[in-house]
Amino acid sequence: MLALAADPTLEDLDDPLVLALAASEERVLITRNSRDFAPLARDWVEAQRPHAGIILIWAPDHSQFDQVVAGVQRYLELYPEHERWRDLVVAV
């Protein structure tokens, strides 16, 4: 797991670079920045650019943390094999 906020060299990356980094490292990207990453994911699909998966969090605030964690966990249980995440975009 890699949290961008935990690494000062990564926390200021632009969204396209964040997705490119996740894709290059074969990491499923989990983001609460759905407003920006949903169109970015669509752009990648249209450009036929592969990625390792994206989980978009649509919760309006942090008070729904337990529900978000449960939603992410459900998807991880539904798609336990890393290969099944390839180019998959889901929303919690």
KEKOL-914040 format. One line per field, with one value per residue (C-alpha): residue in three letters; x, y, z. Coordinates in pm, whole numbers, padded with zeros to 5 digits. Layout:
N
residuo <- [ALA	...]
east <- [X	...]
north <- [Y	...]
up <- [Z	...]
end
This chain:
92
residuo <- [MET	LEU	ALA	LEU	ALA	ALA	ASP	PRO	THR	LEU	GLU	ASP	LEU	ASP	ASP	PRO	LEU	VAL	LEU	ALA	LEU	ALA	ALA	SER	GLU	GLU	ARG	VAL	LEU	ILE	THR	ARG	ASN	SER	ARG	ASP	PHE	ALA	PRO	LEU	ALA	ARG	ASP	TRP	VAL	GLU	ALA	GLN	ARG	PRO	HIS	ALA	GLY	ILE	ILE	LEU	ILE	TRP	ALA	PRO	ASP	HIS	SER	GLN	PHE	ASP	GLN	VAL	VAL	ALA	GLY	VAL	GLN	ARG	TYR	LEU	GLU	LEU	TYR	PRO	GLU	HIS	GLU	ARG	TRP	ARG	ASP	LEU	VAL	VAL	ALA	VAL]
east <- [00000	00120	-00045	00056	00003	00264	00535	00611	00768	00438	00163	00170	00146	-00117	-00403	-00290	00053	-00102	-00294	00014	00221	-00042	-00061	00316	00343	00039	-00147	-00522	-00589	-00835	-00938	-01188	-01126	-01393	-01489	-01152	-01067	-01397	-01340	-00971	-01062	-01298	-01018	-00790	-01055	-01110	-00734	-00706	-00451	-00437	-00440	-00446	-00794	-00961	-01195	-01379	-01508	-01820	-01883	-01947	-01747	-01533	-01827	-01906	-01564	-01701	-01931	-01647	-01417	-01696	-01758	-01391	-01365	-01667	-01499	-01171	-01359	-01551	-01230	-00956	-00725	-00515	-00561	-00939	-00881	-00709	-00895	-01182	-01337	-01584	-01755	-01821]
north <- [00000	00351	00662	00970	01197	00994	01074	01446	01383	01240	01440	01726	01509	01608	01360	01222	01153	00980	00744	00691	00607	00360	00201	00173	00008	-00218	-00067	-00035	00335	00420	00783	01011	01258	01102	01430	01448	01080	00964	01173	01082	00712	00767	00941	00644	00401	00608	00623	00246	00312	00022	00066	-00168	-00066	00233	00253	00586	00695	00912	00962	01331	01344	01145	01061	00768	00609	00273	00249	00336	00074	-00186	-00093	-00121	-00450	-00588	-00509	-00662	-00978	-00976	-00937	-01104	-01174	-00877	-00954	-00904	-00540	-00458	-00163	-00201	00114	00080	00327	00313]
up <- [00000	-00081	00060	-00135	00166	00356	00104	00062	-00279	-00408	-00239	-00492	-00803	-01057	-01094	-01433	-01286	-00984	-01212	-01428	-01119	-00995	-01339	-01374	-01031	-01095	-00798	-00765	-00709	-00431	-00429	-00266	-00547	-00767	-00927	-01100	-01136	-01292	-01608	-01602	-01594	-01888	-02079	-02017	-02142	-02456	-02516	-02448	-02174	-01929	-01553	-01254	-01134	-00973	-00675	-00665	-00324	-00353	00021	00089	00413	00653	00881	00650	00698	00817	00515	00279	00430	00408	00044	-00048	00136	-00055	-00387	-00274	-00178	-00505	-00709	-00500	-00794	-00897	-01266	-01238	-01144	-01472	-01628	-01381	-01233	-00945	-00713	-00341]
end
